[in-house]
Structures are given as structure tokens and as C-alpha cells.
Amino acid sequence: MTITSADALASTVVDRADFLEVVADRSPIAVSDLADELGTSVSTVNRVVSSFSREQLVERTDGAVSITPCGEVVLDAVDQLVETIEITRTLHPVMLSLADAPIEYDREWFLEATVTTSTPKHPYAPLDRYSELFANASHKRLVGDQFVVPEYGIDTALRAMESGVMCSCVWSEDALARMADEYPEVIDWSADQDNLEAVTSEAVPFDLAILDEHLLVYGFDENGIMSVLVDTDDPAAVEWGIAVFEACFDSGELVELEPT
């Protein structure tokens, strides 16, 4: 009996995952029915059955095909791989920004986090989620480079600040300039707030927020609109976020906000 190399078998299993899915769902299934389900020929199905039988992923019983315990384990792994690929596609803008992280992080924090994405029906879903978390937080620590609160979120941000909660910000010079240019009234308002401290820093690696014990990291589309928001309350992830914030804050220069 010839045993296929693990790499070659893995490639074949991924290519024929639909085969294992149907067999798993309908074990035992006749070869002819399997061919109909897959929209292929009986001869093709027989070749795949023979190949997977040698690897003990499926077995023939009374003219029908059944998945084996080994086949179920392999199919679960394929399903997990597909899910991981889908998640990483979604998280691509975030992962791209995290390439500049000044402190090492664990990717699993973000793969297992709550992910909010923009869709044609809900293009501002990430911003809505951000606003919800921001409004309910009693301590806000922000690191901003690309992100400036959009106009419709300004009222939410100001109301949240008026409650007297502490907000500490690290802005890149570009982000602060955009804020001053687009929303001079916010700069005027901020200048009178004792619960707001801000620094500018050249070391801002990406955008993040620590809202109480919640970490948010976001990514942007080609137009600079927030397209994905990742949030987690994993203690290790939050600790990492705080360390990034403190490193940026400590390297920054205090901003003396003055009315325009």
C-alpha cells in the first residue's frame, strides 16, 4: 500500500473538502448518489474513494461510502483552516497595521476577538460599535494616527467627555492637524476640559483604544474609512494595549490645547 506524503494528502484533502463534507453528512452514501451530489462522474468518485480509503479517511461498506473517525478529524481541521482564512481576510487591515507594533503581541487575541466589519448595508458598523464602547467607558486611552472621529460621532464623543470621565490621547501630528482643521470647535471645547490630556508623538504605530478594560484596534479601507474594528477584553491583550499606549504617551510632547 502506497502512503501519500502528508503535504500531498493535505493538498488533496483541501481540494476535495466538498467530497468529505458530503460523505460526513450522509454516511453511508452510495457512490452514485455521491456523484450526483458533487455533480461529477461515478468514475471520478471511485478514484477519490480509493485514494481516501488508502489513507483511512473513508471506507466502503456494502457498496456505500462512510467517513472514518480519522476522516472526521481531518475534516474538522479543514473546516478550521477555512474559518481561519476567512478571519484573516477580514482582519487584513488590522494585521497590516500591527506589523509596526512596538511590543510583541499574540495573534490569537485578535483571531478570537469580536470583529465588526463594514458592509454595503451597514457601512458604518465599525464606527457604531466604537461609539457604543466609547460612550460607556469611564476611562479612555486613545492612540490616533489615521482615525479622527467622524462628524456624526462628535456629539457622542463630547457627551461622553462631559460626564467627567478621564480621557488620555496620543495623536500623531497629522491626526491633530486634521482634527483642528475639520473640527476647530472640538479643539475649542477640549481646551476647557480638565479631564482631557493629550500628547503628540512621532512614535504612533497605529490606531487603538483602551476603553476601561477593553482593547480596540481598527483598520481602514483605501479611502481612510474605518472598515474593521476588533475589540477584546482578554486581560493579556488589554495589558499589551496599555503598554503600547504608555510607550507612545511617554515619548510624546504635551499638547497645550488653546481656543482657535
Residue, then its C-alpha position, 0 to 999 in steps of 0.5 A: m500500500t502506497i502512503t501519500s506524503a502528508d503535504a500531498l494528502a493535505s493538498t488533496v484533502v483541501d481540494r476535495a473538502d466538498f467530497l468529505e463534507v458530503v460523505a460526513d453528512r450522509s454516511p453511508i452514501a452510495v457512490s452514485d448518489l455521491a456523484d450526483e451530489l458533487g455533480t461529477s462522474v461515478s468514475t471520478v468518485n471511485r478514484v477519490v474513494s480509493s485514494f481516501s480509503r488508502e489513507q483511512l479517511v473513508e471506507r466502503t461498506d456494502g457498496a456505500v461510502s462512510i467517513t472514518p473517525c480519522g476522516e472526521v478529524v481531518l475534516d474538522a481541521v479543514d473546516q478550521l483552516v477555512e474559518t481561519i482564512e476567512i478571519t484573516r481576510t477580514l482582519h487584513p487591515v488590522m494585521l497590516s497595521l500591527a506589523d509596526a507594533p512596538i511590543e510583541y503581541d499574540r495573534e490569537w487575541f485578535l483571531e478570537a476577538t469580536v470583529t465588526t466589519s463594514t458592509p454595503k448595508h451597514p457601512y458604518a458598523p465599525l464606527d457604531r460599535y466604537s461609539e457604543l464602547f466609547a460612550n460607556a467607558s469611564h476611562k479612555r486611552l486613545v492612540g490616533d494616527q489615521f482615525v479622527v472621529p467622524e462628524y456624526g460621532i462628535d456629539t457622542a464623543l463630547r457627551a461622553m467627555e462631559s460626564g467627567v470621565m478621564c480621557s488620555c490621547v496620543w495623536s500623531e501630528d497629522a491626526l491633530a492637524r486634521m482634527a483642528d482643521e475639520y473640527p476647530e470647535v472640538i479643539d475649542w471645547s477640549a481646551d476647557q476640559d480638565n479631564l482631557e490630556a493629550v500628547t503628540s508623538e512621532a512614535v504612533p504605530f497605529d490606531l487603538a483604544i483602551l476603553d476601561e478594560h477593553l482593547l480596540v484596534y481598527g483598520f481602514d479601507e483605501n479611502g481612510i474609512m474605518s472598515v474593521l474594528v476588533d475589540t477584546d477584553d482578554p486581560a493579556a491583550v488589554e495589558w499589551g494595549i496599555a503598554v503600547f499606549e504608555a510607550c507612545f504617551d511617554s515619548g510624546e510632547l504635551v499638547e497645550l490645547e488653546p481656543t482657535 
